[in-house]
Amino acid sequence: MNIGIYTYGTRGDLQPYVALALGLMDKGHQVTISATEDFKEFVEGFKISFQPLFGNAETLMNSAEGQDILKSENPIKLMKYYFKVLHDTREPLRKSYFNAISKVDFIIANSMTLPIVSAIAEKQNKKIALTYFMPPVVPTKEFPLGDFDFLNFSWYNKFTYKVAQAFFWKFVKKDTNEYRRQLGLPILAENLIRHIDKQKVLDLYCISQTLISQPKDWESHHKISGFLTIPTQKREEYFLDKTSIELSEWLSQGSKPIYIGFGSNGVGNTEKFRSIISEVLDKTNERILFCTGWSLFENLPKHKKLFVAKYVNHEAILPKCKVGIFHGGAGTLAAMLRNNLPVIIVSFYTDQPTWGKIVEQKKLGIHIPAKKITAEKLISAIQLSQTEEIKKCILSVGQIIRNERGLEKAVTEIENYFISEKKYGTKHGALY
């Protein structure tokens, strides 16, 4: 099969798709990943075909407007900015999607690409599968959406998902129907998510059931398959020699450090975090490995107990750390747990607070919203993360995640779903 994978966002939104592409390629399928042009080198480093989409995610995050939004630490403002960027660049973005999708036969996408990808799939009569790396937004009676967990009873739980879906549709309705009109497709009066769900499209949540169990009241096309992890050999080939001699020497010269890194999750209030790092260094004996990622940190303290890098090879470095402090992205969370590392989630927006709550409920670590973080709270959280109760829970969950075969399950689900049309000529799951 000739499969295209489409994502638009941060590296955390992309890296699990690298794993999925490699898993599908190992089964003999042709796979192309489409993301913003700044990820070309990363994707092609794994010998995966890359078709760029219009835009540069890191540049957008670090623009003057993007930085102002990030400094507010307001998740609603950030989501509005994200949708504003998609609106302002919609014409070249649509062209890049159309060009990429025209070259494949089957489509894998996520929610943020749906307004454009679903319309093209319908126009070109191509089958689409949806994949996610976040807590489910499929209605269930069993538990409410993470942001609405004030109550927990059946009708309220299902209602919370409808609220979230309505909120999403409010942001994308105008642009979705504008593009559908351009393509000669019927205008949608109903919510886009509901429209797609009625087609029984495969809806795959690539997260671990040790953290969120699959609800019993879901329909069969909604599934939880497990975290997607880049195969060990592929990771080692890609990251070969990417751990510097300087970092290796620093790691060997003292106790296990604290890992702090927010990846491609932009940090706007860098001065606050710089001050917190300085206080932790001054008030404790902790060593810190700090990864700046996309964030624009300046004037970081010069300290023998601090090592600063843009990125590190998680699989090589995390086993050498004592605790992981990060934003709460699902991919990084999976890497931390897979390497038996207690976690401290400093959440900023979207699904991050939900993962923070789950981590605390499962006794895997501590959650601190970014707006509320102080040096004192972080020092306390570091101490708490080292308790025997948390370490015991981490070891148990880590073992399960290492054995859950999430990539294998996801590939099997996708193959079975796509092949059903190829083999039998059914139109099930195509968007009409």
C-alpha positions as CSV (number, residue, x, y, z in Angstrom):
1,M,0.0,0.0,0.0
2,N,1.0,3.6,-0.6
3,I,0.3,5.4,2.6
4,G,0.6,9.1,3.5
5,I,0.8,10.3,7.2
6,Y,-0.2,13.9,7.9
7,T,0.5,15.9,11.0
8,Y,0.9,19.6,11.8
9,G,2.4,20.8,15.1
10,T,5.4,20.1,17.3
11,R,8.0,17.3,17.3
12,G,5.9,15.5,19.9
13,D,3.1,15.3,17.3
14,L,5.5,13.9,14.7
15,Q,7.9,11.4,16.4
16,P,5.3,8.7,17.1
17,Y,4.4,8.9,13.4
18,V,8.1,8.1,12.6
19,A,7.6,4.9,14.6
20,L,4.4,4.1,12.8
21,A,6.0,4.8,9.4
22,L,8.9,2.4,10.2
23,G,6.5,-0.3,11.4
24,L,4.4,0.0,8.2
25,M,7.5,0.0,6.0
26,D,8.8,-3.2,7.7
27,K,5.6,-4.8,6.5
28,G,6.5,-3.8,2.9
29,H,4.3,-0.7,2.6
30,Q,5.4,2.6,1.0
31,V,5.0,5.4,3.5
32,T,5.5,9.2,3.2
33,I,5.2,11.6,6.2
34,S,4.0,15.1,5.6
35,A,4.7,17.8,8.2
36,T,6.0,21.4,8.2
37,E,9.3,21.8,6.3
38,D,11.5,22.1,9.4
39,F,11.1,18.4,10.1
40,K,12.5,17.2,6.8
41,E,16.0,16.4,8.1
42,F,14.6,14.6,11.2
43,V,12.2,12.4,9.1
44,E,14.6,11.6,6.3
45,G,17.2,10.7,8.9
46,F,15.2,7.6,9.5
47,K,15.2,6.9,5.7
48,I,11.4,7.8,5.5
49,S,10.1,9.7,2.5
50,F,9.1,13.3,3.4
51,Q,6.6,15.6,1.6
52,P,6.6,19.1,3.2
53,L,3.5,21.0,4.2
54,F,3.6,24.8,4.1
55,G,5.1,26.5,7.1
56,N,7.8,26.2,9.8
57,A,6.5,25.2,13.2
58,E,9.5,26.4,15.2
59,T,9.6,29.8,13.5
60,L,5.9,30.3,14.2
61,M,6.4,29.4,17.8
62,N,9.2,31.8,18.2
63,S,7.7,34.7,16.3
64,A,7.1,37.9,18.2
65,E,3.3,37.2,18.4
66,G,4.0,33.6,19.3
67,Q,6.3,34.6,22.1
68,D,3.8,37.1,23.5
69,I,1.1,34.3,23.6
70,L,3.5,31.9,25.3
71,K,4.5,34.4,27.9
72,S,0.8,34.7,28.9
73,E,0.7,31.0,29.8
74,N,-2.9,31.1,28.7
75,P,-4.0,27.9,26.9
76,I,-7.1,29.5,25.4
77,K,-5.0,32.3,23.8
78,L,-2.5,29.8,22.5
79,M,-5.2,27.7,20.9
80,K,-6.7,30.8,19.3
81,Y,-3.3,31.8,18.0
82,Y,-2.8,28.3,16.5
83,F,-6.1,28.4,14.7
84,K,-5.4,32.0,13.6
85,V,-2.1,30.8,12.0
86,L,-3.9,28.0,10.2
87,H,-6.5,30.5,8.9
88,D,-4.0,33.1,7.7
89,T,-2.0,30.5,5.8
90,R,-4.9,28.4,4.7
91,E,-4.4,28.8,0.9
92,P,-0.8,27.7,0.6
93,L,-1.4,25.1,3.3
94,R,-4.3,23.6,1.4
95,K,-2.3,23.4,-1.8
96,S,0.6,21.6,0.0
97,Y,-1.9,19.1,1.5
98,F,-3.6,18.5,-1.8
99,N,-0.3,18.0,-3.6
100,A,0.8,15.5,-0.9
101,I,-2.4,13.5,-0.7
102,S,-2.7,13.3,-4.5
103,K,0.5,11.1,-4.4
104,V,-0.8,8.4,-2.0
105,D,-3.7,5.9,-1.9
106,F,-4.4,5.8,1.9
107,I,-4.3,8.5,4.5
108,I,-3.4,8.5,8.3
109,A,-4.0,11.8,10.0
110,N,-4.8,13.5,13.4
111,S,-7.4,15.9,14.6
112,M,-5.6,19.2,13.8
113,T,-5.3,18.2,10.1
114,L,-8.9,17.1,9.8
115,P,-10.5,20.3,8.4
116,I,-8.3,20.1,5.3
117,V,-7.4,16.4,5.1
118,S,-10.9,15.1,5.5
119,A,-12.2,17.3,2.6
120,I,-9.4,16.1,0.3
121,A,-10.0,12.5,1.2
122,E,-13.7,12.9,0.4
123,K,-12.9,14.7,-2.9
124,Q,-10.3,12.1,-4.0
125,N,-12.4,9.2,-2.6
126,K,-9.5,7.9,-0.4
127,K,-9.8,6.0,2.8
128,I,-8.6,7.7,6.0
129,A,-7.6,6.4,9.4
130,L,-7.3,8.7,12.5
131,T,-4.5,8.4,15.1
132,Y,-4.0,10.3,18.3
133,F,-1.4,10.6,21.0
134,M,-3.6,12.2,23.7
135,P,-6.4,11.2,26.1
136,P,-9.5,10.2,24.1
137,V,-12.2,12.6,23.1
138,V,-14.6,9.8,22.2
139,P,-17.8,10.1,24.3
140,T,-18.1,7.5,27.0
141,K,-20.2,7.0,30.2
142,E,-17.2,5.7,32.1
143,F,-15.2,8.9,32.7
144,P,-15.4,12.6,31.8
145,L,-13.1,14.5,29.5
146,G,-9.9,15.4,31.5
147,D,-10.6,19.2,31.6
148,F,-14.1,18.6,33.0
149,D,-13.4,16.0,35.8
150,F,-15.4,17.9,38.4
151,L,-18.1,15.3,38.5
152,N,-18.3,11.6,37.4
153,F,-21.6,10.1,36.4
154,S,-22.8,8.8,33.1
155,W,-24.8,11.5,31.4
156,Y,-22.4,14.2,32.6
157,N,-19.4,12.3,31.4
158,K,-20.8,11.9,27.8
159,F,-21.8,15.6,27.8
160,T,-18.2,16.8,28.5
161,Y,-17.1,15.3,25.2
162,K,-19.9,16.9,23.3
163,V,-18.8,20.3,24.7
164,A,-15.2,19.7,23.6
165,Q,-16.3,18.7,20.1
166,A,-18.5,21.7,19.8
167,F,-15.6,23.9,20.9
168,F,-13.4,22.4,18.2
169,W,-16.1,22.8,15.5
170,K,-16.6,26.5,16.5
171,F,-12.9,27.2,15.6
172,V,-12.8,25.2,12.3
173,K,-16.3,25.4,10.9
174,K,-15.9,28.5,8.7
175,D,-12.6,27.4,7.2
176,T,-13.8,23.8,6.8
177,N,-16.8,24.7,4.8
178,E,-15.0,27.4,2.8
179,Y,-12.6,24.7,1.5
180,R,-15.4,22.1,1.0
181,R,-17.1,24.7,-1.2
182,Q,-13.9,25.2,-3.2
183,L,-13.7,21.5,-3.8
184,G,-17.3,21.2,-4.8
185,L,-18.3,19.2,-1.7
186,P,-21.6,19.6,0.3
187,I,-21.4,22.1,3.1
188,L,-21.5,20.6,6.6
189,A,-24.2,21.6,9.0
190,E,-23.2,19.0,11.6
191,N,-19.9,18.9,13.6
192,L,-17.0,17.6,11.4
193,I,-16.1,15.0,14.1
194,R,-19.6,13.6,14.1
195,H,-19.7,13.6,10.3
196,I,-16.5,11.6,10.1
197,D,-17.5,9.3,13.0
198,K,-20.7,8.2,11.1
199,Q,-18.4,6.8,8.4
200,K,-16.9,4.4,11.0
201,V,-13.4,5.6,10.3
202,L,-10.7,3.8,12.3
203,D,-10.1,6.0,15.4
204,L,-6.8,4.8,17.0
205,Y,-5.5,6.2,20.3
206,C,-1.8,5.2,20.5
207,I,-1.5,5.5,24.3
208,S,-1.1,2.9,27.0
209,Q,-4.1,1.2,28.7
210,T,-2.0,1.2,31.9
211,L,-2.8,4.9,32.0
212,I,-6.3,5.0,30.3
213,S,-8.4,1.9,29.9
214,Q,-10.5,1.5,26.8
215,P,-14.1,2.2,27.7
216,K,-16.5,-0.8,27.3
217,D,-19.2,1.4,25.6
218,W,-17.1,2.5,22.6
219,E,-18.0,1.3,19.2
220,S,-15.6,-1.1,17.5
221,H,-13.9,1.4,15.3
222,H,-12.6,3.3,18.4
223,K,-9.5,1.6,19.9
224,I,-6.6,2.1,22.3
225,S,-3.5,0.3,20.9
226,G,-0.5,1.3,23.1
227,F,2.3,3.8,22.8
228,L,4.2,4.0,19.5
229,T,8.0,3.6,20.0
230,I,10.7,3.8,17.4
231,P,12.3,0.3,17.2
232,T,15.5,0.0,19.2
233,Q,17.8,-0.6,16.2
234,K,16.4,2.3,14.3
235,R,16.8,4.6,17.3
236,E,20.4,3.5,17.8
237,E,21.2,4.0,14.1
238,Y,19.6,7.5,14.1
239,F,21.1,8.7,17.4
240,L,24.5,7.1,16.8
241,D,27.2,9.5,18.1
242,K,24.6,12.1,18.9
243,T,25.5,12.0,22.6
244,S,28.5,14.4,22.9
245,I,31.7,13.4,24.7
246,E,31.3,16.4,26.9
247,L,27.8,15.3,28.1
248,S,29.0,11.7,28.6
249,E,31.9,13.0,30.8
250,W,29.6,15.3,32.8
251,L,27.2,12.5,33.5
252,S,30.0,10.3,34.8
253,Q,31.4,12.9,37.1
254,G,28.6,12.9,39.7
255,S,25.3,11.6,40.9
256,K,22.3,11.0,38.7
257,P,21.0,14.4,37.4
258,I,17.5,15.7,37.1
259,Y,16.4,15.9,33.5
260,I,14.5,19.1,32.6
261,G,13.2,19.6,29.1
262,F,10.2,21.0,27.3
263,G,11.1,20.0,23.8
264,S,9.2,21.7,21.1
265,N,6.6,22.9,23.6
266,G,7.4,26.6,23.6
267,V,8.3,28.3,26.9
268,G,7.5,32.0,26.8
269,N,8.3,33.0,30.4
270,T,11.9,31.9,30.2
271,E,13.1,34.3,32.9
272,K,10.8,32.5,35.5
273,F,12.2,29.1,34.6
274,R,15.8,30.5,34.5
275,S,15.3,31.8,38.0
276,I,13.8,28.5,39.2
277,I,16.8,26.5,37.8
278,S,19.2,28.9,39.6
279,E,17.4,28.4,42.9
280,V,17.3,24.6,42.6
281,L,21.1,24.7,42.0
282,D,21.8,27.0,44.9
283,K,19.5,25.4,47.5
284,T,20.1,21.7,46.8
285,N,22.9,19.3,45.8
286,E,21.0,18.3,42.7
287,R,22.6,18.2,39.2
288,I,20.5,19.3,36.3
289,L,20.6,18.3,32.6
290,F,18.5,21.0,30.9
291,C,17.4,20.7,27.3
292,T,16.2,24.0,25.8
293,G,14.4,22.5,22.8
294,W,12.7,25.2,20.8
295,S,12.6,27.7,23.7
296,L,14.7,30.8,23.5
297,F,16.6,30.7,26.8
298,E,19.2,33.4,27.5
299,N,21.6,34.1,30.4
300,L,21.3,30.6,31.8
301,P,23.5,30.3,34.9
302,K,27.1,29.0,34.5
303,H,27.3,26.2,37.1
304,K,29.3,22.9,37.3
305,K,26.1,21.2,38.3
306,L,24.2,22.3,35.2
307,F,24.6,20.9,31.7
308,V,22.7,22.6,28.9
309,A,21.9,21.1,25.5
310,K,19.2,21.7,22.8
311,Y,18.2,18.0,22.6
312,V,19.6,14.6,23.9
313,N,19.0,11.0,22.9
314,H,16.3,10.1,25.5
315,E,16.9,6.4,25.2
316,A,20.6,6.8,26.1
317,I,20.3,9.5,28.6
318,L,17.0,8.9,30.6
319,P,18.3,5.7,32.3
320,K,21.1,7.9,33.7
321,C,18.7,10.4,35.3
322,K,16.8,10.3,38.6
323,V,13.6,12.1,37.6
324,G,12.2,13.7,34.5
325,I,10.7,17.2,34.5
326,F,8.8,18.1,31.3
327,H,5.7,19.5,29.9
328,G,3.6,16.4,29.7
329,G,3.6,15.4,26.1
330,A,2.5,11.8,25.6
331,G,5.6,10.8,23.6
332,T,8.0,12.1,26.3
333,L,5.9,10.6,29.0
334,A,6.1,7.2,27.3
335,A,9.9,7.5,27.1
336,M,10.1,8.4,30.8
337,L,8.0,5.5,31.9
338,R,9.6,3.0,29.5
339,N,12.9,3.9,31.2
340,N,11.5,3.6,34.8
341,L,11.9,7.3,35.5
342,P,9.6,9.1,38.0
343,V,8.1,12.2,36.4
344,I,7.2,15.8,37.2
345,I,4.8,17.2,34.7
346,V,4.8,21.0,34.4
347,S,1.7,21.5,32.2
348,F,1.1,24.4,29.9
349,Y,-2.0,23.6,27.7
350,T,-4.1,21.1,25.7
351,D,-3.8,17.5,27.0
352,Q,-0.8,18.2,29.3
353,P,-2.9,18.9,32.5
354,T,-4.8,15.7,31.9
355,W,-1.6,13.6,31.7
356,G,-0.5,15.4,34.9
357,K,-3.6,14.3,36.7
358,I,-3.2,10.8,35.5
359,V,0.4,10.6,36.6
360,E,-0.6,11.7,40.1
361,Q,-3.6,9.3,40.3
362,K,-1.4,6.4,39.2
363,K,1.3,7.5,41.7
364,L,3.9,7.8,38.9
365,G,5.0,11.4,39.8
366,I,3.8,14.9,40.5
367,H,1.8,17.5,38.5
368,I,2.5,21.3,38.7
369,P,0.7,23.7,36.3
370,A,3.2,26.1,34.7
371,K,1.4,29.1,36.0
372,K,1.8,27.9,39.6
373,I,5.4,26.6,39.6
374,T,7.9,28.0,42.0
375,A,11.4,26.8,43.0
376,E,10.0,25.7,46.4
377,K,7.3,23.6,44.7
378,L,9.7,22.1,42.3
379,I,12.2,21.1,45.0
380,S,9.4,19.5,47.0
381,A,8.2,17.6,44.0
382,I,11.7,16.3,43.3
383,Q,11.9,15.0,46.8
384,L,8.5,13.4,46.6
385,S,9.3,11.7,43.3
386,Q,12.0,9.7,45.1
387,T,9.6,8.0,47.5
388,E,9.5,4.2,47.5
389,E,5.8,4.2,46.6
390,I,6.4,6.2,43.4
391,K,9.5,4.1,42.5
392,K,7.5,0.9,42.9
393,C,4.6,2.1,40.7
394,I,7.1,3.3,38.1
395,L,8.8,-0.1,37.9
396,S,5.5,-1.9,37.5
397,V,4.1,0.4,34.8
398,G,7.4,0.6,33.0
399,Q,7.5,-3.1,32.6
400,I,4.0,-3.2,31.2
401,I,4.7,-0.5,28.7
402,R,7.9,-2.1,27.5
403,N,5.9,-5.3,26.8
404,E,2.6,-3.9,25.4
405,R,3.7,-4.0,21.7
406,G,1.9,-0.8,20.9
407,L,3.5,-0.3,17.5
408,E,2.8,-3.9,16.4
409,K,-0.9,-3.5,17.4
410,A,-1.3,-0.2,15.7
411,V,0.2,-1.5,12.4
412,T,-2.1,-4.6,12.5
413,E,-5.2,-2.4,13.1
414,I,-4.3,-0.1,10.2
415,E,-3.4,-2.9,7.8
416,N,-6.7,-4.7,8.6
417,Y,-8.7,-1.5,8.1
418,F,-7.1,-0.4,4.9
419,I,-6.8,-3.9,3.4
420,S,-10.6,-4.5,3.9
421,E,-11.2,-2.0,1.1
422,K,-8.3,-3.1,-1.1
423,K,-9.2,-6.7,-0.9
424,Y,-13.0,-6.6,-0.9
425,G,-13.8,-3.2,-2.6
426,T,-15.8,-2.0,0.3
427,K,-16.4,1.8,0.8
428,H,-16.5,1.4,4.5
429,G,-14.6,4.2,6.1
430,A,-14.1,6.4,3.0
431,L,-15.5,9.9,3.3
432,Y,-18.3,10.6,0.9
